[in-house]
Amino acid sequence: MSVLGDLLPQLALAVTAGPLAVAGAAKLITPPEKLSWPIRSGLLAPPFGPRLVGAGELAATAAVVLLPVRWAAAVALLAYAALTLVAVRSRGRKCACFGLARLAAVGRLHIGANVAAAVLAAIVLAVSSAGARPLPRGAATAAVAVTTLVVLLAVDRRRAAAQEAVPVCAEQVSAVRLYVADDCPSCRSLKHLLAAGEPERLAATTLVTVAREAELPGVLHGLGVPCAVGLDAAGEPVCTPVSGIGAVKGLVDSITLSTTTADARAH
């Protein structure tokens, strides 16, 4: 194979190493209690689960960069195949992939990115020669650094877009009526998030369980679950209804606690 032919598979593997490096480091430096971690039982449950997965991702990064090309491609293929399986099973739940850079719920884009990385690794594994060596250390470091920077910028952009997408209610919200469905993964994830919040706001949130495909009443018509509407002190709707994990969580967080409750919390 020509020099260029050897170089392209090596650069392709370096590209797959970047996201693994970002994800692994984020899980190791982020306190487990602050992660929206989807696994609640077994070896990979918090607080040790995120640390184990993060360490595994960093180990895979090192293997992809340091091992001969075919071995590196095999490691990348296994890593992204496993991440694809987890993404498919976690579809609809909030992503904890990049630590506190909380993205939207896992969807087709997330799954597709993992599949694309796995396919790229499989192609490199198929076309590379058995004796192909890894990139020189400096070139590999530079390639991974560039890819890591691109991933960080994309994550930050998505986080900023998600924050801007959450509408702000200018009126006082005294309570929230939240609509969920039993077979809705996003609804289950949202319930976990709310359960970890302030009890007073949880108490001011009324859950209404509906069929996932049911038409929602009144101003909620056309929205999907989970969705919610803010209520004033008289129980009347205020502001525009919201849908999605982030927007609903933001609405619940905007509930104004009573003076008595606030004073009790202060003491």
N, C-alpha and C positions, 0 to 999 in steps of 0.2 A: 504494500500500500504506500502511496506517496506521502511526503511530509504533510501536505495539506490534508490528505485523507486520514492521516493519524491524528492531526490536530483537531479536526472538527468533532470527532467523538469525544475527545478530551474536554473541549470547550462545552459541549452539550452536557456532559456530566457535571462540570463546574456550575452550570446554570441550575441544575437540579439540587445542588448542594446549598445554594443560597437560602431558599425558603426553609430548609431543614435547620440551618444554623439560626435563623431568626426565631423560628418556633421553639427550638430547644432552649435557647438562651432566655426567651421570654418566660417560659414555664419555670425555669430555675430561679429567676430573680423576682418573680411575682409571688407574694404570699398566697398560699393555696386558698385561703378563705375569701380572697377577692376574685377568684376565677369562677366563671360560669362553667363549671366542670360537669359534663353530662353523666359520668359514671359514679354511681352512689354506693356500690357494694363491690366486694372482692379486692384483689390485690391492687387494682388501679384506682380504687376509691381515694378521695382526699383523706389525709393531707399528703400521703406518700405517692399516690398515683401520678399527679402532675409532675413531681420530681423525677419519677422513674421514666415517664414518657419523654420528658425534656432531656434527660441524660441519654436515653436511647437515640433521640434525634441528633444530638451533638456527636455521639459515637458514630452514627451513620454518616454525618457530615465529614468527619475525619477519615472514615473508610473510603468514601467517594473521592476525596482529594488525594489520599496517600497510596491507595492500593493500585496495582496494575489495572488497566482499563476494563478488562472483562470482569474481574472480581468487583471492581467499583460499580460497574453497570448492574451486576447481580444484586449488590447491596441496595442500590437506588431503586431497582425494580421491586424488591421485597418491601422496602420502606414505603414506597408510594402505593403499592398494592394494598398494604395494610391500612394506610391512611384513607384510601378510597373506600374500603370496606367500612371503616369507622364513620366516614362522612355520610355514606348511604344510610347506615343505621341511625345516625344522629340528625338526619334531615328534618328541618323545622325547628331544631333546637339552636340556642345561641352558641356562637363559636367561641371557644376558649383557646384557639390555636395560637394566637399571638399575644397571650397574656392580657394585660389591661387594655390593649387595642381591640376593644370589643367590636366585632363586626356584626353584620346582620345575621339572621338565622341561617344555618347551613342550607344551601340551595343548589341549583344546577351549576352555577358558576364555580362554586367551591368544589363540587364533585368533579366537574369537567377539568379543572386545573390539575387535580390529583391524577385523573385518568391520563391527561396529556403527558404529565411527567413520567408516569409509569410506561406509557407507550414509547416515549423518547428513550428511556433507559433500555427498554426491550430492543429497540432498533440498534442502539449502540452495542448491546450484547451480541446481537446477530451479525453485525458487520465488522466488528473490531477483530483484529488478529490476536491469537493467543499470547504472543509475546509483547503486545503493545504496552508501553510503560505509561505511567501517569504524567501529567503536565509537570514541567519544572516547578519547583516550589514557589518561586516568585510569581510566575504566570498564573498558577492555580490560585494563589492568595488574591491576586488582583482580580481574577475572574469572579471568584466567590464574593469578594468585597463589592464589586459593581452590582452583582445580582442581589446581594443583601440590601444594598442601598435602594435599588429599584423596588424591592418588596416592602421595605420600610416606608418609602414614599407612597406606594399604593395603599398600604394599610392605613397610614395617617390620613390620606385623602378620603378613604371610605369612612373612617371614623368621623371626620369633620362633616362629611355629607350626611351621615346618619344623625349627628347632633343637630344640624341645621334643619333636618326633615321633621324633627319633633316639634309640633306646634306649641306655642306658649299661650296659656289661657290668662287673659288679663283680669278676669273676674275671680272672686273668691270661690274656691271649691271646698265645700264642706264634706262631701262624700262622693263616691264613685260607684256606678253600677257597671259591673264587668261581665261580659258575655263570653262564655267558654264552651268547648265541646269535649266530651270524654275521649274521643278518638283523635284529638288534635295535639301533636307533639309540641307545637309552640305554646299551647295553653299549659301543658304540664311544666315546661321550662319556666314560663312566667309565674306559675304558682310557687315553684321553688324559690324564685327570686323574691317574690312578695313575702314568703314565709320567713325569709332571712332579714326582712326590714323591720321598721318600727311597728310594734303591736297596735298602737293607736290608729295608725293609717290602715293597717290590715283590718281592724275592727270597723273602720268607716267604709270599707269596700264590700259591696254586696255582689256575690257570685250568682250568675244566672246561667244554668246549663241548658244548652240548646243542641239540636242536631246540627252536625257540621255543615250540611248543605241547606239548612233552613234559612228562609228569608227573615231577616231581623226587622224588628218593628220600627216605625217612625223614622226619626232622623238617622238611624243606623242602617237603613235599607241600602243594600249594595255593598256593605262592608263584609269582610271575612273575620272569623274568630282567630285570635282573641281581639275583641274590640271593647270600647268602654265610652261612657259619657259621664262628664262631671255634673254634680248636682249642687244646688245651693242649700242653704239651711232649711228651706221649705220643701226640699226634695224635688225641685224643678230643674230641668236640664239647663246647663250653662255652657257656653262656648261650643266649638265644633267637636263632634265625636272623633275618636282616634282609633286606629287599629294597628296591630303589630306589637311585638314585645317591647321595643324601646319606647314607642309613643305612649303605650298604656302604662308602663312603669313610670314614665315622666309625669303622667297625669296623676297617678297615685301619690307620687312624691310631692306633688303640688297641693295636696290636701292641707288646708289650714287647720291646725289643731286648736282646740278651744283654749282659752286663757287658763282655765283650771287645770287642764291636762299639761300645758306647757309649764305651769308653775310646779306641778307635782314632779315633772321630769327634772326640773332644775334643782329640786331639793332631794 
